[in-house]
Amino acid sequence: MALRFSANLSWLFPELPALPARLEAAAAAGFGAVEGAGQGDCPAEELRAAAERARVRIALLNTPPGDPEAGELGLAAVPGRQAAFRQALEAAVRYARAVGCPRIHVMAGRVPLGTDRAAVASEMETTFIENLRYAADLLSQEDMIGLLEPINSRITDPRYYLTTPHQAAAILKKVGRPNLKLQLDLFHCQIMDGNLSRNLEMYFPLIGHIQIAQVPGRHEPDSPGELNFPYIFELLESLGYTGYVGCEYSPKGTEVLNWLLPVPSTDSAAGL
């Protein structure tokens, strides 16, 4: 079975300021799905209309990041922000329902400024588990999947709480809800742990979404770097992966999708 790719609209087609225009560019490039748009970027009815015109699925959205002026990047694991998290999640669910999106990345958030990661780890995990159980119950009413994405703390975000697939898997086990899955970004995973083949095999039952970018530049999969994407794609196919592979990278040039051309893009008729 050929892999299905989705265009991350927060990263691809940066020359187009409007989200519907980026969606249409993704469709013209051969993508059958898009991801990464937040509800603050475009009214739901406008985005849904653009997706219907282009016959493109919206595969994944994020929960709101919180207060950007306060340095927030998600709220799910942040102590004292439970009420704000619930409001943000409910807004994300309403938006996802309106645009027909079945997956929501539940952003964990950052270790609060002025605190030591180790000192607050237990409290943040307790908060995260509590909020994820609430999220799972709410998402189940809509037949939606919640996703947890580890973000590397070595290059991208030193303060992000959820940093490795091992940490995410342990939390998912404690939460114990089948509609919560692992969002495995191979860029972050390679930086924090490497050993991608083993990690993909070990955590495959938990994986609900995959994202890709070359390491260390975070550019196209065929750009110079550490990762052998033809091998990784073959491994995913051999494992029977049927979800989307999100293209979350910074394009180096205008012909950013040439690496995808040999891949059939016929998922417009495929199921979610």
C-alpha positions as CSV (number, residue, x, y, z in Angstrom):
1,M,0.0,0.0,0.0
2,A,1.4,3.4,-1.0
3,L,1.9,5.9,1.8
4,R,-0.3,8.9,2.0
5,F,1.2,12.4,2.5
6,S,-0.2,15.5,3.9
7,A,1.1,19.0,3.5
8,N,1.7,21.0,6.7
9,L,0.3,24.4,5.9
10,S,2.3,26.0,8.8
11,W,5.5,25.2,6.9
12,L,4.9,24.7,3.2
13,F,4.0,27.4,0.7
14,P,5.2,30.3,3.0
15,E,5.0,32.7,0.0
16,L,1.2,32.5,0.2
17,P,-0.1,34.4,3.2
18,A,-3.7,33.1,3.2
19,L,-4.5,29.6,4.5
20,P,-7.0,28.7,1.7
21,A,-4.4,29.7,-0.9
22,R,-1.9,27.3,0.7
23,L,-4.4,24.6,0.8
24,E,-5.1,25.1,-2.9
25,A,-1.4,25.1,-3.7
26,A,-1.0,21.8,-1.8
27,A,-3.8,20.3,-3.9
28,A,-2.1,21.5,-7.1
29,A,1.1,19.9,-6.0
30,G,-0.5,16.5,-5.6
31,F,-1.4,16.3,-1.9
32,G,-4.6,14.7,-1.0
33,A,-4.5,16.1,2.6
34,V,-3.3,19.0,4.6
35,E,-2.5,19.5,8.3
36,G,-1.3,21.9,10.9
37,A,-3.7,24.8,10.6
38,G,-4.9,26.3,13.8
39,Q,-8.4,27.8,14.3
40,G,-7.0,31.3,14.6
41,D,-5.6,31.2,11.1
42,C,-8.9,31.1,9.1
43,P,-12.6,30.9,9.8
44,A,-13.8,27.3,9.7
45,E,-16.4,27.8,7.0
46,E,-13.7,29.4,4.7
47,L,-11.2,26.6,5.2
48,R,-13.9,23.9,4.7
49,A,-15.1,25.5,1.5
50,A,-11.5,25.7,0.2
51,A,-10.9,22.0,1.1
52,E,-14.1,21.0,-0.7
53,R,-13.3,22.9,-3.8
54,A,-9.8,21.4,-3.9
55,R,-11.0,17.9,-2.9
56,V,-8.5,17.8,-0.1
57,R,-8.9,16.3,3.4
58,I,-7.9,18.2,6.5
59,A,-6.1,15.5,8.4
60,L,-4.8,17.2,11.6
61,L,-5.2,20.4,13.6
62,N,-3.5,21.6,16.8
63,T,-5.0,22.8,20.0
64,P,-4.5,26.5,20.6
65,P,-1.0,27.3,22.0
66,G,-2.3,29.5,24.9
67,D,-0.8,33.0,25.5
68,P,2.0,33.5,23.0
69,E,3.1,36.7,24.8
70,A,3.6,34.7,27.9
71,G,5.7,32.2,26.0
72,E,3.1,29.4,26.0
73,L,3.1,26.6,23.5
74,G,0.2,24.4,24.6
75,L,-1.5,24.0,27.9
76,A,-2.2,20.3,28.6
77,A,0.7,19.7,31.0
78,V,0.9,23.2,32.5
79,P,-0.2,23.3,36.2
80,G,-2.7,26.0,37.0
81,R,-3.9,26.3,33.4
82,Q,-6.5,23.5,33.5
83,A,-9.5,25.7,32.9
84,A,-7.8,27.5,30.0
85,F,-6.8,24.1,28.5
86,R,-10.4,22.9,28.6
87,Q,-11.6,26.1,26.9
88,A,-8.9,25.8,24.2
89,L,-9.7,22.1,23.6
90,E,-13.4,22.7,23.3
91,A,-12.7,25.5,20.8
92,A,-10.4,23.1,18.8
93,V,-13.0,20.4,18.8
94,R,-15.7,22.8,17.5
95,Y,-13.4,24.0,14.8
96,A,-12.3,20.4,13.8
97,R,-15.9,19.4,13.6
98,A,-16.7,22.3,11.4
99,V,-13.9,21.5,8.9
100,G,-14.3,17.8,9.1
101,C,-11.0,17.0,10.7
102,P,-10.7,13.8,12.8
103,R,-7.4,14.3,14.6
104,I,-6.3,16.9,17.1
105,H,-2.7,17.4,18.3
106,V,-3.1,18.0,22.1
107,M,-0.1,20.3,22.7
108,A,1.6,19.6,26.1
109,G,3.2,23.0,26.7
110,R,6.4,24.2,28.2
111,V,8.1,23.9,31.6
112,P,7.2,27.2,33.3
113,L,9.9,29.9,33.2
114,G,12.1,30.0,36.3
115,T,11.4,26.4,37.3
116,D,13.6,23.4,37.0
117,R,12.3,20.6,34.8
118,A,13.1,17.8,37.3
119,A,11.5,19.7,40.1
120,V,8.1,20.1,38.3
121,A,8.1,16.8,36.4
122,S,5.8,15.0,38.7
123,E,3.3,17.8,38.9
124,M,3.3,18.4,35.2
125,E,2.8,14.7,34.5
126,T,-0.2,14.6,36.9
127,T,-1.7,17.6,35.2
128,F,-1.1,16.1,31.8
129,I,-2.8,12.8,32.6
130,E,-5.8,14.6,34.1
131,N,-6.2,16.8,31.1
132,L,-5.7,14.0,28.7
133,R,-8.4,11.9,30.3
134,Y,-10.8,14.9,30.0
135,A,-9.7,15.3,26.3
136,A,-10.2,11.6,25.5
137,D,-13.8,11.8,26.9
138,L,-14.6,14.9,24.9
139,L,-13.0,13.6,21.7
140,S,-14.8,10.3,22.0
141,Q,-18.1,12.1,21.7
142,E,-17.0,13.4,18.3
143,D,-15.3,10.1,17.2
144,M,-12.0,12.0,17.1
145,I,-8.4,11.0,17.9
146,G,-6.1,13.0,20.2
147,L,-2.4,13.0,19.5
148,L,0.7,13.6,21.6
149,E,3.8,14.9,19.9
150,P,7.2,14.8,21.6
151,I,9.3,17.9,20.5
152,N,13.1,17.8,20.9
153,S,14.6,19.9,23.7
154,R,18.1,20.0,22.1
155,I,17.5,22.3,19.1
156,T,13.8,23.3,18.8
157,D,12.4,24.0,22.2
158,P,14.5,23.5,25.4
159,R,11.5,24.0,27.7
160,Y,8.9,21.8,26.0
161,Y,7.6,19.2,28.5
162,L,7.1,16.2,26.2
163,T,10.4,15.4,24.6
164,T,10.7,11.7,23.6
165,P,8.5,8.9,22.4
166,H,9.4,6.9,25.5
167,Q,7.9,9.6,27.7
168,A,4.8,9.9,25.5
169,A,4.3,6.1,25.5
170,A,4.5,5.9,29.3
171,I,2.0,8.7,29.7
172,L,-0.4,7.1,27.1
173,K,-0.2,3.9,29.1
174,K,-1.1,5.7,32.3
175,V,-4.0,7.5,30.7
176,G,-5.3,4.3,29.1
177,R,-7.6,5.6,26.5
178,P,-7.7,4.1,23.0
179,N,-8.5,7.3,21.2
180,L,-5.2,8.9,22.3
181,K,-2.2,8.1,20.1
182,L,1.4,9.0,19.5
183,Q,2.2,11.7,16.9
184,L,5.8,10.7,15.9
185,D,7.8,13.5,14.2
186,L,10.9,11.7,12.9
187,F,12.8,15.0,13.0
188,H,12.4,15.3,16.7
189,C,12.8,11.6,17.4
190,Q,16.1,11.4,15.5
191,I,17.5,14.4,17.4
192,M,16.5,13.1,20.8
193,D,17.1,9.4,20.4
194,G,18.0,8.2,16.9
195,N,17.4,4.4,16.5
196,L,14.4,5.2,14.2
197,S,13.8,1.7,12.9
198,R,13.5,0.2,16.3
199,N,11.4,3.1,17.6
200,L,9.0,2.8,14.7
201,E,8.7,-0.9,15.2
202,M,8.4,-0.7,19.0
203,Y,5.8,2.1,19.1
204,F,4.0,1.3,15.9
205,P,0.8,0.1,17.8
206,L,0.6,3.6,19.4
207,I,1.3,5.7,16.3
208,G,-1.6,7.7,15.0
209,H,0.3,10.2,12.8
210,I,3.8,10.6,11.5
211,Q,5.7,13.7,10.4
212,I,8.9,14.1,8.5
213,A,11.8,16.5,7.8
214,Q,15.5,15.9,7.1
215,V,17.9,16.3,10.0
216,P,19.6,18.6,10.9
217,G,18.3,21.3,8.5
218,R,14.6,20.5,8.7
219,H,14.3,20.6,4.9
220,E,13.0,18.3,2.2
221,P,13.4,14.5,2.8
222,D,15.8,14.4,-0.2
223,S,18.0,17.2,1.0
224,P,21.4,16.3,2.5
225,G,21.2,14.9,6.0
226,E,21.2,12.0,8.5
227,L,17.9,10.3,7.5
228,N,17.5,7.7,4.7
229,F,13.9,8.4,3.8
230,P,13.5,5.8,1.0
231,Y,14.4,3.1,3.6
232,I,12.1,4.7,6.2
233,F,9.2,4.8,3.7
234,E,9.7,1.2,2.9
235,L,9.8,0.3,6.6
236,L,6.5,2.1,7.1
237,E,4.9,0.3,4.2
238,S,6.2,-3.1,5.5
239,L,4.7,-2.3,8.9
240,G,1.3,-1.6,7.3
241,Y,1.1,2.0,8.2
242,T,-2.1,3.5,6.8
243,G,-2.2,6.9,8.3
244,Y,-0.8,10.1,6.9
245,V,2.8,11.2,6.7
246,G,2.9,14.9,7.4
247,C,5.4,17.0,5.5
248,E,6.5,19.5,8.2
249,Y,9.7,21.0,6.8
250,S,11.1,24.3,5.7
251,P,11.4,24.4,1.9
252,K,14.9,25.2,0.6
253,G,13.6,26.3,-2.9
254,T,10.6,26.8,-5.1
255,E,10.6,23.2,-6.4
256,V,10.0,21.8,-2.9
257,L,8.0,18.7,-3.8
258,N,10.0,17.0,-6.5
259,W,10.9,14.2,-4.0
260,L,7.2,13.3,-3.8
261,L,6.5,13.0,-7.6
262,P,7.2,9.3,-7.9
263,V,4.7,8.6,-5.1
264,P,1.1,8.0,-6.2
265,S,-1.3,10.7,-4.6
266,T,-4.7,9.0,-5.0
267,D,-5.9,9.2,-1.5
268,S,-8.7,11.7,-2.3
269,A,-10.9,8.7,-2.5
270,A,-9.3,6.9,0.5
271,G,-10.8,6.7,3.9
272,L,-9.6,8.8,6.9
